[in-house]
Amino acid sequence: MSSGSEEESAELRPESSFLDRENFYSQYIVLKTIGRGGYAKVKLAHHRLTGTAVAVKVLPKKKLWCYPVMPEVDIMMMVNHPNIISLLQVIESEKRMFLIMELAEGQQLYQYIQEAGYLQEEEDRGIFRQILSAVSYFHELGIIHWDLKPDNIMLDRNGNIKIINFGLGTQVKPWQKLSFHYGTCRFAAPELFLGRPYNVPKVDIWTLGVILYFMVVVEAMEHIEFQAQNIKDSLRQRK
């Protein structure tokens, strides 16, 4: 990994141009798939002119049942924070949309903690402080992530984090409540299973507590999954 000043890094970045219809493959060389979800794939690619490595999220343009209230590209165009992945460019083809994003160095927080066995309190504090900074920032914009979890937090070798994957994100008004369920069951707040209107930002706040619990107690993941299922079953019985 090469090092350099922020100015040099900026010069290497592809020029941002949203809704650019120029063919994606004329600008980028795709190397491999580095991630996949329910309706998207993430590719590692190099910009042909600069050689800059980027992450490319490939989305189908047809509407699916799982599409969020607010398209991910709209959210990414709103945010600018050192602990949130940056969107560099958007290219459309007839059937797909390519979200070209900065490549997050390092590995998922989940993988890092599993390999480390446990983290020292000082390291936990430094990581969680960055997560709180990012979440506080996008909550001030009315943006909800809805799928915060260690898998969607990248950690580099210097202890810097980047929150990724706003695919389920949305923007809400301060007074607005919602009643449908997005996200991962084991990190989901109990009110999501009630089918009644709930305060949306608090869903992310609950998830932060679960993430911190996992960071402090590495063996907690199986316990979290067990408790999540128990909560889900219990709340359904009360309906």
matplotlib code that plots the C-alpha trace (Angstrom):
import matplotlib.pyplot as plt

x = [0.0, 1.6, 1.5, 1.3, -0.2, -3.9, -3.3, -1.7, -4.5, -7.1, -5.3, -5.5, -9.3, -11.6, -13.5, -16.9, -19.7, -23.1, -25.5, -22.7, -23.9, -20.4, -19.8, -18.5, -16.0, -14.3, -13.3, -12.6, -10.9, -12.8, -10.6, -12.8, -15.9, -15.2, -18.7, -22.3, -25.7, -29.3, -29.5, -26.1, -22.5, -19.3, -16.4, -12.8, -11.7, -9.0, -9.6, -7.9, -6.3, -5.1, -4.8, -6.7, -8.3, -12.0, -15.0, -17.9, -21.3, -23.4, -27.2, -30.0, -32.1, -35.4, -37.3, -37.3, -39.5, -36.5, -35.6, -35.3, -37.4, -34.6, -32.2, -28.6, -27.1, -29.1, -27.9, -24.3, -24.4, -25.5, -22.8, -19.2, -17.5, -14.1, -15.7, -18.2, -17.3, -17.2, -19.1, -16.8, -18.9, -22.2, -22.5, -25.7, -26.2, -29.5, -30.0, -27.5, -26.2, -22.5, -21.7, -18.0, -16.8, -13.5, -11.9, -12.0, -8.7, -8.4, -11.1, -14.5, -14.7, -16.4, -13.5, -10.9, -12.4, -12.9, -9.2, -7.9, -9.8, -10.5, -9.6, -8.1, -10.4, -8.4, -8.8, -12.5, -12.9, -11.1, -13.1, -16.5, -15.8, -15.4, -18.6, -20.5, -19.1, -20.3, -23.8, -24.3, -23.4, -25.8, -28.6, -28.3, -29.0, -32.1, -30.4, -30.9, -28.6, -30.9, -28.3, -25.4, -23.4, -19.7, -19.9, -20.7, -17.8, -14.4, -11.2, -7.8, -4.4, -4.2, -7.5, -9.6, -13.1, -15.4, -19.1, -20.3, -23.4, -26.3, -28.4, -31.2, -30.8, -33.4, -34.1, -36.8, -38.3, -37.7, -41.3, -41.7, -42.3, -42.2, -43.6, -41.8, -38.7, -35.3, -31.9, -30.3, -32.3, -29.6, -28.8, -32.4, -34.2, -37.2, -39.8, -39.1, -40.9, -44.1, -45.4, -46.3, -44.9, -41.5, -39.0, -36.6, -33.2, -33.5, -33.3, -29.7, -29.0, -30.0, -27.8, -24.8, -25.3, -25.2, -22.1, -20.3, -21.4, -19.8, -16.6, -16.2, -17.3, -16.1, -17.8, -21.1, -22.2, -23.9, -25.5, -26.7, -28.3, -30.0, -31.4, -32.5, -34.6, -36.0, -37.0, -38.5, -40.6, -41.7, -42.9, -44.8, -46.6, -47.8, -49.3]
y = [0.0, 3.3, 6.3, 10.0, 13.3, 14.0, 16.1, 13.3, 10.9, 13.4, 13.7, 9.9, 9.8, 9.5, 12.7, 12.6, 12.7, 11.5, 9.9, 9.7, 7.4, 6.6, 2.9, 1.6, -0.8, 1.9, 3.6, 0.7, -2.7, -5.2, -7.5, -9.6, -9.8, -8.8, -8.8, -9.6, -9.1, -9.9, -7.8, -6.3, -7.3, -5.3, -5.5, -4.5, -2.4, -0.1, 3.2, 2.9, 6.3, 6.7, 3.1, 4.0, 1.0, 1.4, -0.6, -0.8, -1.7, -3.0, -2.6, -3.8, -0.9, -2.8, -2.3, -5.1, -5.7, -5.1, -1.7, 0.9, 4.1, 6.3, 5.1, 4.4, 6.7, 9.7, 9.0, 8.6, 12.0, 13.7, 12.4, 13.6, 12.2, 10.6, 7.5, 7.0, 5.5, 8.1, 7.9, 9.0, 8.4, 6.9, 5.3, 4.0, 1.4, 0.2, -2.5, -1.6, 1.2, 1.3, 3.1, 3.7, 4.2, 4.6, 1.3, 0.8, -0.6, -3.4, -5.8, -6.1, -5.3, -8.6, -10.5, -8.4, -9.1, -12.8, -13.1, -11.0, -13.0, -9.9, -6.2, -4.1, -1.5, 1.4, 0.0, -0.7, 2.9, 4.3, 2.3, 2.9, 6.6, 6.8, 4.7, 7.1, 10.1, 8.8, 7.7, 11.1, 12.8, 11.0, 11.1, 14.9, 14.7, 12.6, 9.5, 6.1, 3.2, 0.4, -2.3, -1.3, -4.4, -5.3, -6.7, -3.2, -1.5, -1.6, -1.2, -0.4, -1.2, 2.2, 1.7, 3.9, 2.8, 3.3, 2.6, 1.0, -0.3, 2.2, -0.1, -0.2, 3.4, 6.1, 9.7, 10.6, 13.7, 14.2, 13.4, 10.6, 7.0, 3.8, 0.3, -2.0, -4.1, -3.9, -5.0, -8.1, -10.0, -10.5, -6.7, -5.5, -3.5, -5.4, -2.8, -3.8, -7.1, -5.5, -4.3, -0.9, 2.6, 3.2, 5.9, 5.3, 6.7, 4.7, 1.5, 2.5, 3.4, -0.1, -1.6, 0.4, -1.2, -4.7, -3.8, -2.6, -5.7, -7.9, -5.8, -6.2, -9.8, -11.6, -14.9, -13.0, -13.5, -16.9, -15.4, -12.4, -14.7, -16.8, -13.7, -12.1, -15.2, -15.3, -11.6, -12.1, -15.2, -13.5, -10.3, -12.2, -14.2, -10.9, -9.6]
z = [0.0, -1.1, 1.2, 0.2, 1.0, 0.9, -2.1, -4.0, -3.0, -4.3, -7.6, -8.1, -7.5, -10.5, -11.2, -9.6, -12.2, -11.2, -13.7, -16.2, -19.0, -20.4, -20.5, -17.1, -18.7, -20.7, -17.5, -15.1, -15.1, -12.9, -11.0, -8.8, -6.6, -3.0, -1.6, -2.3, -0.7, -1.4, -4.6, -5.2, -5.8, -4.9, -7.3, -6.9, -9.9, -11.1, -12.8, -16.3, -16.4, -12.8, -11.6, -8.5, -6.8, -6.1, -4.8, -7.2, -6.0, -8.9, -8.5, -10.7, -12.0, -11.8, -8.6, -6.1, -3.0, -0.8, -2.2, 0.6, 1.0, -0.2, -2.9, -1.6, -4.2, -2.8, 0.7, -0.4, -2.2, 1.0, 3.4, 3.8, 6.9, 7.5, 9.0, 6.2, 2.9, 0.1, -3.2, -6.1, -9.2, -10.5, -13.9, -15.4, -18.1, -19.4, -16.7, -14.0, -11.8, -10.8, -7.6, -7.6, -4.0, -2.3, -1.4, 2.4, 3.5, 6.1, 7.0, 8.5, 12.2, 12.7, 11.1, 13.0, 16.4, 15.7, 14.7, 17.6, 20.2, 22.2, 22.1, 24.8, 26.4, 24.9, 21.4, 21.9, 23.0, 20.0, 17.5, 19.2, 19.4, 15.6, 15.1, 17.3, 15.4, 12.1, 13.4, 15.1, 11.9, 9.6, 12.3, 12.3, 8.5, 9.3, 7.8, 9.3, 8.4, 9.5, 9.1, 11.4, 12.4, 12.6, 9.0, 7.7, 9.5, 8.0, 10.1, 8.7, 10.2, 11.9, 13.8, 11.5, 10.7, 7.7, 7.9, 4.6, 2.9, 3.2, 1.0, 3.5, 4.6, 4.5, 5.5, 8.0, 9.6, 13.3, 14.0, 11.6, 12.7, 10.6, 11.2, 8.8, 9.5, 7.8, 9.0, 10.5, 13.1, 15.7, 15.8, 15.5, 18.2, 19.8, 18.6, 15.0, 15.6, 17.0, 13.6, 15.2, 14.5, 16.2, 16.6, 13.7, 15.0, 18.2, 16.1, 15.1, 18.8, 20.0, 17.4, 18.6, 22.0, 20.5, 18.5, 21.7, 23.5, 20.8, 20.8, 24.6, 24.8, 21.7, 22.6, 22.6, 19.0, 19.7, 22.8, 20.7, 18.1, 20.8, 22.6, 19.3, 18.4, 22.0, 21.8, 18.4, 19.4, 22.7, 21.0, 18.4, 21.1, 22.6, 19.4]

ax = plt.figure().add_subplot(projection="3d")
ax.plot(x, y, z, "-o")
ax.set_aspect("equal")
plt.show()
